[in-house]
Amino acid sequence: MKLSLFSSLLCASSVLAANSPHKRNVFHKHRPTVEKRVANQPFQHPELQKRASSFLTDKTKQFSVNGSGIPEVPFDIGESYAGLLPISEDPDESRKLFFWFFPTTAAETPKEVVIWLNGGPGCSSLSGLLTENGPFTWEAGTLAPVQNSYSWTNLTNMIWVEQPVGVGYSQGTPNITNEIELAAEFRGFWKNFISTFEMQKWDVYVTGESYAGFYVPYIADGFIGANDTEYFNLKGISINDPIIGDDTNQQQVVALPYVEYWQNLIDLNETILNELRERQDSCNYSSYLDTYFQFPPPQGPFPVLPEPSRRNNYSCDQFDNFYGAILEVNPCFNIYHITETCPHPFGQLGIINPGDYQPPGAIVYFNRTDVKEALHAPLDSNWQQCTDVDVFGNGTDRGDDTSPGPAIDGTLQRVIEFTNNTLIGSGDLDFLLSTNGTLLAIQNMTWNGLQGLQKYPTTTLYAPYHPEYNGGSLAGAGAQGVWTTERGLTFYTAHLAGHELPGYTPGVAYRMLEILLGRIDNFSNTASFTTQMNGSWTGNSTIYKE
C-alpha cells in the first residue's frame, strides 16, 4: 500500500509516569484557543445579523426559511430557502426534488453557486448538510447542533439537493434506469431553480461524494451537452471517496492490501489473513494489481474482472470476506471510518448500517413534523437518510443503475477536458471506497492525451494553521495528506478522513473548495484561509481576535 505511514512510539509505563503530558500541562497549553462565551448567550455571526436578504422576491418568498426557527438549533442560521421544485417546465409535472439553498455569508455575493450531492444511490444530501459542510452540524454522539466554522457557505452560495426522485422529501415515483435519465431530470429541476432565484449565467460547480461519483460527472456532462450557459454554466466539479468505475476493481481487488496496511489497527489473526491471501491469488487479484496498478499505467483499457456474484460462488467477494472477519474482532467496525469501536454513537440521521444503534423512542431529525414545517417539506413524507425505494427501479420493478460508470464510458474524461477543473479526493480511513481503489479506476482512464496519472501522489497537502473559536467545530492543520495534479485533474487524500471527507477533515475540504472556486492555486499553498484575515476569522460564527 502506498499510503503515508505515521509511526508511533511506545514508552514504558515508568517513562510515561515520569513524563506525563498531564503533569506538564501539555494538553492545556497546546489545545486550540477558543473564544470565551458569554454565559447563556449563544454566538451570533455579525454578518448574519447585519446582512439584508439578498434573494427574497415574490417568486422565492414561498421558500424562505426562518433562520431563527430551526428546531433544536439555538442560533440564527441566516438566510436560506427550502422546498420542492419540479423536474421539468411542464405545468402538470408532479415529480419534484427537494432543495435547501443558502446564500453565502460573504460580504459580497459572488455570481456562482455550488451544488452538493450525497450518494447511495438513494441517500439524502441533507445528511451532508447536517454532518459535513452545512452552516450548522449535528454530529453523531453529540448533544446538540453547533455552528460550523468551516461551512462552505462562508465561501460561496450553496445548495443541497435531494435527488433523484424517491430520495428524502422529493416527490413522485422513480422511473429512471440510468444516469443519462437522471441527468435529464436534474437539468429540468436546475432550470426551474435558476429561473426562480434569477441566477442566470452564474458559474456552477457540482460536488458530492460516494455514489455521487456517478451523479456528479453525468450531471456535469449533461450540463455541457445542453450548450446553454444561461442555465448550465459549468465551471468545475469535485467528488470525494467516489465510485467512478468498476466496483470489482475499486473494492474487491484492493481489500487485502488495505487491510494489511492497517493490520495493527484492524487486528485480524494470521489464520484468516493467510486464507484470504490465498483467495486473493486464486481470484487473480494479486496479479491484476501487480500488472495494472502502475504509475504511469500500462496502456490500453484494463481487462474487466468478473463480479464475485457472477462466479460459481462468492469466495472472491473479498470486501465482504474481510468485513465479516473484522466484525468478529470489532463488532462496531465502521466501513466508512475504520478507527471506530463500540459502542455505536447515535446520530440524528437515523440508522444507515446494519447494527447501528437507535435508542428507543428516538426520532430521526428530518422526519420530525416541526422540522418539516420549518423547511416547507411534505408533512406526510417518511424521510430516510437512505431510502428503501429503488431509485433506479423504473417505478415498481427492482433494478440497478445500468450506466457503466463515468471513468469507463468517457463521461468523466469529457468533464475534465471541458472544465480543466476537476478534483477527486479520498479519505485514507475509508474501507468502503479506498484510496488505491479510486486510483486504480483513474489509471484505467484517458484524458487530455494520456492515460492515468504518471506519478503516484506524494506532494504534501497542507491545511492552513488558523485560530479556533468553536470547540464543537474544529479542524486540523499542517500536513494533512498528499496530492497531485495532471492535465486538469487534481487528486488528493486526507490522512485522517473517512468516507465523508468534509465531516472528518473540514479544513482539507474547505481548502479544496477554495481551489475549486479559484481562490487558491493548489494544496501546497500555505496561505491562510481566504476568509481568515489579520488574525480574525470571517466565517460562520463570532469573530476571533488574538
LOMI-907930 format. One line per 5 residues: number of its first residue (from 1); their letters; for each residue x negated, y negated, z of C-alpha. Coordinates in nm, 3 decimals. Each point is the difference from the previous one (the first is absolute). Example, Ala and Ser with C-alpha at 12.3 -4.5 7.8 and 13.67 -1.06 7.14 Angstrom:
<atoms>
1	as	-1.230:0.450:0.780 ~ -0.137:-0.344:-0.066
</atoms>
This chain:
<atoms>
1	mklsl	0.000:0.000:0.000 ~ -0.139:-0.338:-0.093 ~ 0.162:-0.196:0.278 ~ -0.212:-0.221:0.223 ~ -0.067:0.168:0.334
6	fssll	-0.020:-0.196:0.322 ~ -0.213:0.196:0.246 ~ 0.085:-0.008:0.369 ~ -0.244:0.050:0.288 ~ 0.097:0.211:0.299
11	cassv	-0.155:-0.085:0.334 ~ -0.034:0.212:0.315 ~ 0.255:-0.079:0.266 ~ -0.269:-0.135:0.233 ~ -0.114:-0.244:-0.265
16	laans	0.355:-0.108:-0.065 ~ 0.059:-0.058:0.369 ~ -0.314:-0.209:0.033 ~ 0.072:-0.206:-0.308 ~ 0.377:-0.008:0.001
21	phkrn	0.126:-0.276:-0.230 ~ 0.278:-0.054:0.251 ~ -0.257:-0.088:0.267 ~ -0.172:-0.242:-0.234 ~ 0.332:-0.156:-0.109
26	vfhkh	-0.085:0.071:-0.362 ~ 0.362:0.060:-0.095 ~ 0.108:-0.319:0.171 ~ -0.267:-0.212:-0.163 ~ 0.044:0.133:-0.351
31	rptve	0.370:0.044:-0.029 ~ 0.158:-0.222:-0.267 ~ 0.078:-0.345:0.131 ~ 0.371:-0.066:-0.007 ~ 0.196:-0.311:0.070
36	krvan	0.158:-0.051:0.340 ~ 0.375:0.028:-0.002 ~ 0.230:-0.232:0.186 ~ 0.202:0.211:0.241 ~ 0.332:0.120:-0.142
41	qpfqh	-0.042:-0.204:-0.318 ~ -0.052:0.196:-0.323 ~ -0.237:-0.140:-0.258 ~ 0.126:-0.195:-0.295 ~ -0.206:-0.066:-0.308
46	pelqk	0.009:-0.381:-0.045 ~ 0.034:0.042:-0.376 ~ 0.319:0.199:0.046 ~ 0.143:-0.276:0.217 ~ -0.070:-0.289:-0.232
51	rassf	0.051:0.147:-0.348 ~ 0.318:-0.094:-0.176 ~ 0.181:0.277:-0.183 ~ -0.160:0.035:-0.342 ~ 0.232:0.247:-0.173
56	ltdkt	0.345:-0.074:0.144 ~ 0.244:-0.076:-0.281 ~ 0.363:0.071:-0.079 ~ -0.111:0.324:-0.169 ~ -0.223:0.119:0.286
61	kqfsv	0.193:-0.106:0.309 ~ 0.194:0.329:0.006 ~ -0.335:0.176:0.060 ~ -0.136:-0.242:0.261 ~ -0.111:0.170:0.323
66	ngsgi	0.009:-0.171:0.339 ~ -0.368:0.019:0.099 ~ 0.075:-0.028:0.370 ~ 0.277:0.259:-0.009 ~ -0.186:0.322:-0.079
71	pevpf	0.091:0.261:0.264 ~ -0.275:0.073:0.256 ~ -0.231:-0.262:-0.157 ~ -0.061:-0.273:0.262 ~ -0.133:-0.261:-0.241
76	diges	0.103:-0.178:-0.319 ~ -0.129:0.193:-0.301 ~ 0.058:-0.298:-0.226 ~ 0.176:-0.031:-0.332 ~ 0.103:0.320:-0.173
81	yagll	0.268:0.145:-0.224 ~ 0.142:0.351:-0.012 ~ 0.273:0.189:-0.178 ~ 0.097:0.197:-0.309 ~ -0.046:-0.084:-0.368
86	pised	0.113:0.209:-0.301 ~ -0.242:0.196:-0.219 ~ 0.137:-0.161:-0.316 ~ 0.171:-0.316:-0.119 ~ 0.322:0.189:-0.069
91	pdesr	0.268:-0.166:0.218 ~ 0.152:0.345:0.064 ~ -0.328:0.151:0.119 ~ 0.055:0.164:0.341 ~ -0.351:0.136:0.056
96	klffw	-0.203:-0.243:0.208 ~ -0.340:-0.020:0.167 ~ -0.057:-0.151:0.342 ~ -0.272:-0.260:0.055 ~ -0.143:-0.216:0.278
101	ffptt	-0.178:-0.307:-0.135 ~ -0.226:-0.229:0.204 ~ -0.133:-0.327:-0.137 ~ -0.359:-0.056:0.102 ~ -0.080:-0.192:0.318
106	aaetp	-0.286:-0.176:-0.181 ~ 0.015:-0.380:-0.004 ~ 0.045:0.006:-0.377 ~ 0.204:0.266:-0.178 ~ -0.199:0.165:-0.282
111	kevvi	0.200:0.090:-0.309 ~ -0.057:0.371:0.048 ~ 0.176:0.291:0.166 ~ -0.127:0.337:0.122 ~ 0.223:0.308:-0.008
116	wlngg	-0.058:0.276:0.261 ~ 0.125:0.356:-0.053 ~ -0.026:0.305:0.223 ~ 0.005:0.346:-0.153 ~ 0.150:0.336:0.082
121	pgcss	0.155:0.031:-0.249 ~ 0.301:-0.131:0.186 ~ -0.160:-0.193:0.288 ~ 0.098:-0.353:0.097 ~ -0.230:-0.296:-0.052
126	lsgll	0.136:-0.144:0.323 ~ -0.227:0.248:0.177 ~ -0.294:-0.191:-0.148 ~ 0.148:-0.327:0.119 ~ 0.056:0.124:0.355
131	tengp	-0.328:0.187:0.053 ~ -0.254:-0.134:-0.250 ~ 0.005:-0.342:-0.162 ~ 0.319:-0.184:0.094 ~ 0.042:-0.318:0.207
136	ftwea	0.077:0.208:0.308 ~ -0.095:0.357:0.080 ~ 0.134:0.261:0.237 ~ -0.256:0.278:0.015 ~ 0.081:0.350:0.122
141	gtlap	-0.046:0.036:0.373 ~ 0.028:-0.372:0.076 ~ 0.267:-0.172:0.205 ~ 0.104:-0.286:-0.224 ~ -0.071:-0.180:-0.330
146	vqnsy	-0.289:-0.245:-0.024 ~ -0.092:-0.272:-0.244 ~ -0.238:0.143:-0.258 ~ -0.312:-0.213:-0.018 ~ -0.088:0.165:-0.332
151	swtnl	0.337:-0.028:-0.168 ~ -0.038:-0.026:-0.375 ~ 0.248:-0.288:0.012 ~ -0.284:-0.213:0.137 ~ -0.151:0.010:-0.348
156	tnmiw	0.288:0.016:-0.243 ~ 0.369:0.062:-0.063 ~ 0.091:0.363:0.080 ~ 0.289:0.228:-0.086 ~ 0.058:0.351:0.133
161	veqpv	0.234:0.197:-0.228 ~ 0.184:0.324:0.077 ~ -0.006:0.198:-0.321 ~ 0.094:0.203:-0.198 ~ 0.375:0.033:0.044
166	gvgys	0.069:0.233:0.291 ~ -0.262:-0.148:0.235 ~ 0.079:-0.186:0.322 ~ 0.284:-0.251:-0.033 ~ 0.005:0.022:-0.380
171	qgtpn	0.335:0.083:-0.157 ~ 0.105:0.250:-0.265 ~ -0.066:0.355:-0.110 ~ -0.348:0.080:-0.136 ~ 0.003:0.084:-0.370
176	itnei	-0.364:-0.011:-0.102 ~ -0.241:0.283:-0.075 ~ -0.328:-0.182:-0.065 ~ -0.202:-0.315:0.061 ~ 0.088:-0.160:-0.333
181	elaae	0.364:-0.007:0.106 ~ -0.100:-0.118:0.348 ~ -0.198:-0.289:-0.150 ~ 0.295:-0.099:-0.221 ~ 0.230:-0.019:0.303
186	frgfw	-0.256:-0.199:0.193 ~ -0.036:-0.248:-0.289 ~ 0.374:-0.059:0.010 ~ -0.012:-0.068:0.374 ~ -0.307:-0.220:-0.036
191	knfis	0.152:-0.217:-0.269 ~ 0.301:-0.058:0.225 ~ -0.228:-0.086:0.292 ~ -0.208:-0.247:-0.201 ~ 0.315:-0.167:-0.134
196	tfemq	0.158:-0.022:0.345 ~ -0.305:-0.158:0.163 ~ -0.103:-0.202:-0.307 ~ -0.356:0.134:-0.020 ~ -0.029:0.022:-0.378
201	kwdvy	-0.356:0.020:-0.133 ~ -0.145:0.059:0.346 ~ -0.296:0.237:0.022 ~ 0.101:0.348:0.115 ~ -0.209:0.261:0.184
206	vtges	0.125:0.353:0.071 ~ -0.138:0.185:0.304 ~ 0.075:0.314:0.199 ~ -0.123:0.329:0.139 ~ 0.035:0.378:-0.018
211	yagfy	0.260:0.097:-0.264 ~ -0.003:-0.364:-0.102 ~ -0.316:0.117:-0.177 ~ 0.259:0.108:-0.256 ~ 0.250:-0.282:0.052
216	vpyia	-0.239:-0.293:-0.025 ~ -0.184:0.084:-0.327 ~ 0.320:0.105:-0.180 ~ 0.187:-0.312:0.113 ~ -0.301:-0.215:-0.095
221	dgfig	-0.018:0.169:-0.339 ~ 0.370:-0.069:-0.042 ~ -0.064:-0.367:0.074 ~ -0.276:-0.003:-0.262 ~ 0.223:0.170:-0.256
226	andte	0.277:-0.253:0.055 ~ -0.229:-0.266:-0.150 ~ 0.186:-0.267:0.194 ~ -0.212:-0.222:0.226 ~ 0.304:-0.196:0.110
231	yfnlk	0.108:0.291:0.216 ~ -0.283:0.255:-0.005 ~ -0.320:-0.203:0.019 ~ -0.222:0.281:0.132 ~ -0.340:-0.103:0.135
236	gisin	-0.123:0.303:0.192 ~ 0.081:0.309:0.203 ~ -0.124:0.164:0.319 ~ 0.067:0.353:0.127 ~ -0.143:0.176:0.304
241	dpiig	-0.013:0.370:0.086 ~ 0.183:0.067:-0.326 ~ 0.105:0.306:-0.191 ~ -0.097:-0.093:-0.355 ~ -0.078:0.330:-0.168
246	ddtnq	0.028:0.375:0.045 ~ 0.083:0.096:0.359 ~ -0.199:0.323:-0.021 ~ -0.314:-0.206:-0.062 ~ 0.087:-0.272:0.248
251	qqvva	0.104:0.229:0.285 ~ -0.092:0.367:-0.042 ~ -0.349:-0.020:-0.149 ~ -0.135:-0.247:0.254 ~ 0.162:0.136:0.319
256	lpyve	-0.290:0.225:0.103 ~ -0.283:-0.255:-0.033 ~ 0.218:-0.254:0.180 ~ 0.056:0.231:0.296 ~ -0.367:0.102:0.005
261	ywqnl	-0.102:-0.364:0.012 ~ 0.231:-0.070:0.295 ~ -0.050:0.339:0.169 ~ -0.134:-0.153:0.323 ~ 0.334:-0.176:0.033
266	idlne	0.230:0.271:-0.138 ~ -0.176:0.289:0.176 ~ 0.109:0.309:-0.196 ~ -0.168:0.327:0.088 ~ -0.253:0.155:-0.236
271	tilne	0.218:0.300:-0.078 ~ 0.275:-0.204:-0.164 ~ -0.253:-0.231:-0.163 ~ -0.183:0.293:-0.161 ~ 0.329:0.150:-0.118
276	lrerq	0.102:-0.327:-0.163 ~ -0.347:-0.045:-0.151 ~ 0.050:0.332:-0.175 ~ 0.336:-0.117:-0.131 ~ -0.162:-0.322:-0.120
281	dscny	-0.236:0.207:-0.213 ~ 0.259:0.250:-0.122 ~ 0.237:-0.278:-0.106 ~ -0.286:-0.160:-0.201 ~ 0.018:-0.316:0.210
286	ssyld	-0.368:0.007:0.095 ~ -0.124:0.031:-0.356 ~ 0.252:-0.262:-0.113 ~ -0.135:-0.255:0.248 ~ -0.362:0.083:-0.086
291	tyfqf	0.072:-0.053:-0.369 ~ 0.232:-0.299:-0.009 ~ -0.055:-0.202:0.317 ~ -0.296:-0.184:-0.153 ~ -0.097:-0.367:-0.043
296	pppqg	0.008:-0.060:-0.292 ~ 0.242:0.284:-0.077 ~ -0.034:0.258:-0.278 ~ 0.176:-0.136:-0.306 ~ 0.340:0.114:-0.120
301	pfpvl	0.320:0.080:0.189 ~ -0.052:0.234:0.294 ~ 0.177:0.336:-0.026 ~ 0.325:0.024:0.196 ~ -0.005:0.250:0.284
306	pepsr	0.321:0.197:0.061 ~ 0.220:-0.118:0.281 ~ -0.004:0.240:0.295 ~ 0.376:0.048:-0.031 ~ -0.050:0.138:-0.351
311	rnnys	-0.248:0.268:0.104 ~ 0.103:0.346:0.112 ~ -0.019:-0.121:0.360 ~ -0.072:-0.313:0.196 ~ -0.349:0.101:0.110
316	cdqfd	-0.150:-0.293:-0.197 ~ 0.215:-0.255:0.180 ~ -0.302:-0.121:0.195 ~ 0.172:-0.310:0.127 ~ 0.269:0.201:0.180
321	nfyga	-0.251:0.269:0.098 ~ -0.203:-0.259:0.186 ~ 0.301:-0.187:0.131 ~ 0.140:0.315:0.159 ~ -0.336:0.092:0.153
326	ilevn	-0.060:-0.350:0.136 ~ 0.345:-0.012:0.161 ~ -0.097:0.303:0.209 ~ -0.290:-0.202:0.143 ~ 0.175:-0.337:0.014
331	pcfni	0.380:0.038:-0.014 ~ 0.035:-0.377:-0.046 ~ -0.245:-0.019:-0.292 ~ 0.093:-0.293:-0.222 ~ -0.077:0.051:-0.369
336	yhite	0.021:-0.377:-0.043 ~ -0.261:-0.080:0.266 ~ -0.204:0.295:0.122 ~ -0.110:-0.142:0.337 ~ 0.348:0.023:0.149
341	tcphp	0.056:0.250:0.282 ~ 0.297:0.084:0.222 ~ 0.244:-0.134:0.090 ~ 0.170:-0.142:-0.308 ~ 0.073:-0.370:0.057
346	fgqlg	0.359:-0.098:-0.070 ~ 0.041:-0.248:-0.284 ~ 0.292:-0.226:-0.084 ~ 0.013:0.139:-0.353 ~ 0.112:0.343:0.117
351	iinpg	-0.124:0.346:-0.086 ~ -0.194:0.047:-0.322 ~ -0.212:0.309:0.071 ~ 0.108:0.338:0.139 ~ -0.081:0.000:0.369
356	dyqpp	0.028:-0.376:0.045 ~ 0.162:-0.091:0.328 ~ 0.313:-0.206:0.037 ~ 0.123:-0.055:0.356 ~ 0.363:0.087:0.074
361	gaivy	0.222:-0.296:-0.075 ~ -0.261:-0.184:-0.204 ~ 0.135:-0.201:-0.293 ~ -0.199:-0.063:-0.316 ~ -0.058:-0.376:-0.023
366	fnrtd	0.128:-0.060:-0.352 ~ 0.304:0.220:0.065 ~ 0.123:-0.229:0.277 ~ 0.318:-0.192:-0.079 ~ -0.139:-0.329:0.131
371	vkeal	-0.308:0.037:-0.223 ~ 0.215:0.073:-0.303 ~ 0.211:-0.306:0.073 ~ -0.310:-0.219:0.033 ~ -0.133:0.121:-0.337
376	hapld	0.327:-0.002:-0.199 ~ -0.030:0.376:-0.039 ~ 0.299:0.234:-0.049 ~ 0.137:0.085:0.343 ~ 0.107:0.348:-0.111
381	snwqq	-0.347:0.094:-0.126 ~ -0.201:0.275:0.170 ~ -0.351:-0.144:-0.015 ~ -0.282:0.254:0.001 ~ -0.370:-0.066:-0.021
386	ctdvd	-0.015:0.267:-0.271 ~ 0.333:0.091:-0.151 ~ 0.133:0.355:-0.020 ~ 0.147:-0.093:-0.339 ~ -0.201:0.114:-0.302
391	vfgng	-0.079:-0.329:-0.170 ~ -0.098:0.184:-0.321 ~ 0.293:0.238:0.021 ~ 0.206:-0.143:-0.286 ~ 0.303:-0.039:0.220
396	tdrgd	0.070:0.338:0.157 ~ -0.260:0.247:-0.130 ~ -0.325:0.052:0.184 ~ -0.287:-0.122:-0.211 ~ -0.353:-0.134:0.002
401	dtspg	-0.164:-0.300:-0.157 ~ -0.094:0.130:-0.344 ~ -0.264:-0.268:-0.061 ~ -0.350:0.151:-0.035 ~ -0.170:-0.274:0.202
406	paidg	-0.143:-0.343:-0.086 ~ -0.363:0.120:-0.002 ~ 0.091:0.282:-0.238 ~ 0.226:-0.153:-0.264 ~ -0.186:-0.331:-0.052
411	tlqrv	0.234:-0.221:0.204 ~ -0.256:-0.102:0.260 ~ -0.258:-0.050:-0.273 ~ 0.227:-0.249:-0.179 ~ 0.064:-0.192:0.322
416	ieftn	-0.370:-0.025:0.083 ~ -0.086:-0.117:-0.351 ~ 0.285:-0.252:-0.006 ~ -0.068:-0.158:0.340 ~ -0.369:0.077:0.064
421	ntlig	0.120:-0.041:0.357 ~ 0.082:0.341:0.145 ~ -0.097:0.105:0.353 ~ 0.023:0.355:0.134 ~ -0.069:0.061:0.369
426	sgdld	-0.030:0.304:0.224 ~ 0.003:0.057:0.373 ~ -0.271:0.250:0.090 ~ 0.211:0.148:0.283 ~ 0.283:0.094:-0.238
431	fllst	0.027:0.377:-0.054 ~ 0.312:-0.017:-0.220 ~ -0.172:-0.188:-0.283 ~ -0.368:-0.011:0.078 ~ -0.267:-0.233:-0.132
436	ngtll	-0.176:0.253:-0.218 ~ 0.329:0.132:-0.134 ~ 0.082:-0.347:-0.129 ~ -0.350:-0.037:-0.142 ~ 0.032:0.336:-0.179
441	aiqnm	0.316:-0.130:-0.170 ~ -0.178:-0.320:-0.100 ~ -0.291:0.197:-0.148 ~ 0.246:0.166:-0.239 ~ 0.120:-0.336:-0.135
446	twngl	-0.143:-0.216:-0.278 ~ 0.038:-0.379:-0.006 ~ -0.173:-0.290:-0.170 ~ -0.223:0.228:-0.205 ~ -0.136:0.243:0.261
451	qglqk	0.123:0.295:0.203 ~ 0.000:-0.021:0.378 ~ -0.223:-0.189:0.237 ~ -0.366:0.015:-0.089 ~ -0.117:-0.012:0.362
456	ypttt	0.148:0.128:0.325 ~ 0.117:-0.295:0.215 ~ -0.272:-0.097:0.247 ~ 0.004:-0.381:0.033 ~ 0.089:-0.108:0.354
461	lyapy	0.347:-0.147:0.038 ~ 0.027:-0.288:0.246 ~ 0.299:-0.136:0.182 ~ -0.072:-0.348:0.138 ~ -0.075:-0.059:0.364
466	hpeyn	0.282:-0.211:0.137 ~ 0.159:-0.129:0.318 ~ 0.288:0.201:0.142 ~ 0.300:-0.147:0.178 ~ 0.256:0.279:0.016
471	ggsla	-0.087:0.310:0.202 ~ 0.281:0.189:-0.171 ~ -0.141:-0.065:-0.347 ~ -0.374:0.053:-0.036 ~ -0.230:0.076:-0.293
476	gagaq	-0.355:0.132:-0.018 ~ -0.282:-0.196:-0.157 ~ -0.339:0.058:-0.156 ~ -0.084:0.314:-0.200 ~ 0.333:0.172:-0.050
481	gvwtt	-0.050:0.222:-0.304 ~ -0.159:0.015:-0.345 ~ 0.102:-0.128:-0.340 ~ -0.089:-0.021:-0.366 ~ 0.137:-0.171:-0.307
486	erglt	-0.028:0.102:-0.365 ~ 0.174:-0.132:-0.311 ~ 0.298:-0.162:0.170 ~ 0.054:0.268:0.267 ~ -0.107:-0.041:0.363
491	fytah	-0.005:0.303:0.228 ~ -0.047:-0.040:0.375 ~ 0.024:0.198:0.322 ~ 0.082:-0.085:0.359 ~ -0.185:0.227:0.242
496	laghe	0.252:-0.024:0.283 ~ 0.319:-0.007:-0.205 ~ 0.240:0.281:-0.057 ~ 0.267:0.029:-0.267 ~ 0.161:-0.335:0.087
501	lpgyt	-0.313:-0.209:-0.053 ~ 0.140:-0.349:0.078 ~ 0.139:0.127:0.329 ~ -0.321:0.161:0.125 ~ -0.251:-0.252:-0.138
506	pgvay	0.191:-0.325:-0.054 ~ -0.317:-0.206:-0.046 ~ -0.111:0.216:-0.295 ~ 0.345:-0.022:-0.159 ~ 0.014:-0.376:0.057
511	rmlei	-0.335:-0.042:-0.175 ~ 0.123:0.227:-0.281 ~ 0.298:-0.229:-0.058 ~ -0.228:-0.304:-0.008 ~ -0.201:0.174:-0.274
516	llgri	0.309:0.105:-0.194 ~ 0.131:-0.356:0.006 ~ -0.335:-0.145:-0.105 ~ -0.069:-0.181:0.328 ~ -0.321:0.203:0.065
521	dnfsn	-0.232:0.158:-0.258 ~ -0.075:0.341:0.154 ~ -0.033:0.214:0.314 ~ -0.364:-0.097:0.057 ~ 0.096:-0.361:0.062
526	tasft	-0.046:-0.075:0.372 ~ 0.186:-0.331:-0.007 ~ 0.281:-0.052:0.248 ~ 0.354:0.091:-0.089 ~ 0.138:-0.276:-0.220
531	tqmng	0.267:-0.073:0.262 ~ -0.263:-0.043:0.273 ~ -0.173:-0.336:0.000 ~ -0.228:-0.187:0.242 ~ 0.049:0.248:0.282
536	swtgn	0.375:-0.016:-0.035 ~ 0.241:0.250:-0.146 ~ 0.291:-0.113:-0.212 ~ 0.180:0.330:-0.026 ~ 0.325:0.126:0.143
541	stiyk	-0.041:-0.096:0.367 ~ -0.120:-0.277:0.224 ~ -0.319:-0.183:-0.100 ~ -0.318:0.131:0.164 ~ -0.267:-0.244:0.110
546	e	-0.344:0.066:0.147
</atoms>
